[in-house]
């Protein structure tokens, strides 16, 4: 008799536990947003822009966790292995998310197999800039100069496999020019060597280059984006310069581990969307030099798949290896 009672009690407790769990409202604890770079970069800036508003919408704190290293692979691997419960997100950056599978051997994560999209947040345009001593005033003159001086031009970037690196390799492929890559550990050192005249040109985000353009230390030739930058209205786009195929807008987006419940994804997506609509976030985006471009999961998924195909071809053609 006691054994029957114990069994019935255990069954009742199990049912009760299941019922209570089912009645939990997501989220009931803090959400962690894993950023694959150290504090201070564009990804970190964007993450910290949206977390206060997202936390208010979700009713729980959203915590930024910086896990830098290995070109974003440490962060991506950690999130790919995390429980798919909606409490761990990855702040994805276009080139590492879609380009790393082509640049690294033996990755422990895959952008399509291991993640589901939550939403795109912003895009970061890039500026082509040269040292003032270089006798070119626009992209056409740059291409003509490069063709007349093959292998004599060089360009600085924030590192091998970075958006500027792969983007400039695309530019070289489109225009059949030979410009030598000089990688640095970060945009700051790269820009300093361009200013010093040790390297003739660079491709960089607006915050990295804007003050130096305004101070006359470098000359901006074009913005590789869909439209001109409000902060640099006199600098034409690449399309306006006669190079419509050269766009370099790096996106920042949120992803969750594969298997995360659709209901949790829906709440996270809505929280991100509402955050991007707030005046404070819009102002912060303008200061950071990024453009708010919200995109829901289905559209982001299509962009990821398209970008993987497009950029993997550029990477293979340029033989870019980051490991």
QUIHU-V324882 format. One record per helix or strand of 3 or more residues. SS is the DSSP state (helix for helix, strand for strand). FROM is the first residue (numbers start at 1). LEN is the number of residues. If there is no record, write none. Layout:
ss->[SS,SS]
from->[FROM,FROM]
len->[LEN,LEN]
This chain:
ss->[helix,strand,helix,strand,helix,strand,helix,strand,strand,helix,strand,helix,strand,helix,strand,helix,strand,strand,helix,helix,strand,helix]
from->[2,31,42,62,70,88,94,115,126,139,153,163,179,187,201,206,218,250,262,279,291,297]
len->[22,5,17,5,12,6,10,10,6,10,5,13,5,9,5,9,6,8,15,10,5,22]
